[in-house]
Amino acid sequence: MLSRSKRRSAFTLIELLVVIAIIAVLIALLVPAVQKVREAAARAQCQNNLKQIAIACHGYHDTFKRLPPGSTGDYGMWNSGGGASDWGSSWKVFILPYIEQNAIYSKWQFYGSSGYQNANNIGLVNNMTLSVYRCPSSPLPAMSPYSNTSGYLEMFTSYTGVSGASNDATAFGVGGGINSVGGIIFAYSKTTMTSITDGTSNTIMIAEQSDHLRDSNNQPVLGGYGAITSQGPHGWTMGCNSSGQSDGRNNDRVFNCTTTRYSINQNGMSNNGGAGTNDNTGANVPFSSGHTGGANFALGDGSIRFISSAMPVATLQQASTRSGGEIVNLDQ
């Protein structure tokens, strides 16, 4: 007579707990690795965005023999018959044809406060996301309520023009922070490649600015004057108004450009006009990112660099001016 095979016993409680513990350890090891891969991909995408923006700036230079103006007023830039309160457009508007957004640019009205409350222009960009202007690691909200215009939204962009340094000879402060025209991208700028005598590979042109300015207990309220970057509460299209000077230095509200004054990723800043970190000014909002240990930058030659948060402010300021004569080491 054949013996009946023994029935296989079930897992014991101890064996089950061991299996669960092994799975938990594997997950604990896997999650950080996945996060690192995702962040590496996001950082690479951010650098690719900046590369496209830098190429667009060079394309503008090829066409107009100068880099795009960082911030303009309609009257001062375009002589459209407007007045001193005609808030014009930013550099992010001027390079639209060079980032495959000519459909927007071709309909843009460069008059009637083109960068601010122009009904035609606001409608063109309402609730629209341009991925090239947005770092995927940015913790900022995707959209910002457009100030004074109910129902409209403009995206939070992640990049700012670098207008110079707060300690250079061209810096000018009038109560809303310090503005410089010693960099590459500034109010009414007409910078040529040959004017960057410090070297295009040593001078910052566009910088990342995509993290919170305030700390977790002092973030401005979205829906009010809740800007956390140099674009202010009026959006990425906002420039400045006609100041009566060709370089715009007597107007302290120059949007979408930043004069270097603070360390990379410095936060906890007060809502202060004189410090240049006022929600409706943004003149000196620090460069920042959602990346670990630094932020991405586009140099004048179109190359992209990740610069450490540990870089001394003095070195960062030297790299922000086009003709200061300094010898800059961006590998610090």
Secondary structure, 3 states (H helix, E strand, C coil): CCCCCCCCCCCCHHHHHHHHHHHHHHHHHHHHHHHHHHHHHHHHHHHHHHHHHHHHHHHHHHHHCCCCCCEEEHHHHHCCCCCCCCEEEEHHHHCHHHHCCHHHHCCCCCCCCCCCCCHHHHHHHCCCCCHHHCCCCCCCCCEEECCCCCCCEEECCCEEEEEEECCCCCCEECCCCEECCCCCCCECCCCCHHHCCCCHHHCEEEEEECCCCCCCCCCCCCCCCCCCCCCHHHCCCECCCCCCCCCCCCCCCCCCEEEECCCCCCCCCCCCCCCCCCCCCCCCCCCECCCCCEEEEEECCCCEEEEECCCCHHHHHHCCCCCCCCCCCCCC
